[in-house]
Amino acid sequence: MPDQEKPPHRGSAWVILPTYNEAGNIGPMVEALEPKLTREDDRILIVDDSSPDGTGQVADRIAAENPRVLVLHRRVKEGLGPAYLEGFRTALDGGADLIVQMDADFSHDPAYLPRLLAASEVADLAIGSRYVPGGGITEWGQVRRFLSRGGSLYSRAILRVPVRDLTGGFKCFRREVLDAIDLSEVAASGYSFQVEMTWRVVRAGFSVMEVPITFRERQEGDSKMTAAIVAEAAWRVPAMRIRGR
């Protein structure tokens, strides 16, 4: 079991949780993450895009009681990419050595966090991967499976990046990786953000390790996947290849 692994010898880790209408998930998620963050200077940063369901207010109440939880309020909903980028900058300014990104809806199981932190001892970027041996997906229909796996295969073929789960969003970056990448040039706002970040890491010459995880459907709330997000990925991936030339 992943949560039985010994904690790695490491620097401080910040977990970035972007939220939009996650009022029912954010409290349990923080409770699940806390035992996995073993250093006093580890932090959980909630980045809320003015959720109309009151997620930001719930996060503020949690932070008021827990000094290791911080909340970043954004005035408008701009997409996953801008939320993560602002979270990355805040974590770097706060002295984070490792920066973890993950969903707040339990599709990324906090029990796998120790594996990613341990992998960061030997890799510059550790990815929780659904598409390596030992990884998988539960509770998804055929359409979602096709879009996810097809999106990774499509991106790999065009960008020629040897990573199986290019669309995965459970990642751990070493700070020197994010320091080296010009975050102001990251253009994707939807789920193609995941592809772009990994592509930039590989292009910059950093090492990547894929750690097998089982991804599951969110337990509460609605999926953020839309046709517009899929369409953005379809044109932005070849645009990355052209720009990379």
Buried (B, 14 or more C-beta within 10 A) or exposed (E): EBBEBEEBEBBBBBBBBBBBBBBBBBBBBBEBBBEBBBBEBBBBBBBBBEBEBEBBBBBBBBBEEEEBBBBBBBEEBEBBBBBBBBBBBBBBEBEBBBBBBBBBBBBBBBBBBBBBBBBBEEBBBBBBBBBBEEBBBEEBEEEBEEBBBEBBBBBBEBBEBEBBBBBBBBBBBBBEBBEBBEBEEBEBBBBBBBBBBBBBBBEEEBEBBBBBBBBBBBEEBEEBEEEEBBEBBEEBBEBBBEEEE
